[in-house]
Amino acid sequence: MVFLLMILLSLSTAQQNQTERAFSGAYLYETSHGTYLCAQCKNELFLSEDKYDSGSGWPSFRKPINPKSVYYLEDNNLPFKRYEVLCRKCDSHLGHVFNDGPPPKGLRYSVHSITLLLQN
């Protein structure tokens, strides 16, 4: 039953642009080495060495594994401009990218744990 609920939550987050509750995701404090995949289609998205603790409440990454593994849509749902990050392979909503990240590029990819799968 719990597994079924997790699948439904993953689908609603990824396909209906829902937001995972801050500080609730399974990968927020994960420190294992590996590759983060899209939970829906297994597309390679992020490397663990690009993950860092931004304090935002969601797993944060400096950059995608490959610029072509994701794409962006402007999100005007808040008073400030931000960009939604989506999986290029299956169009799943992964989270958002902000320009308050660490050097050298200054980007923070804020991603929902429920949309990820860590492959060690």
BELDA-V535308 format. One record per run of one state. SS is the DSSP state (H for helix, E for strand, C for the rest). FROM is the first residue (numbers start at 0). LEN is the number of residues. Records with the same first field share a line. If there is no record, write none. Layout:
SS=FROM-LEN  FROM-LEN
This chain:
C=0-1  15-19  38-5  52-6  61-5  75-6  87-5  98-9  111-1  119-1
H=1-14  47-3  66-3  112-3
E=34-4  43-4  50-2  58-3  69-6  81-6  92-6  107-4  115-4
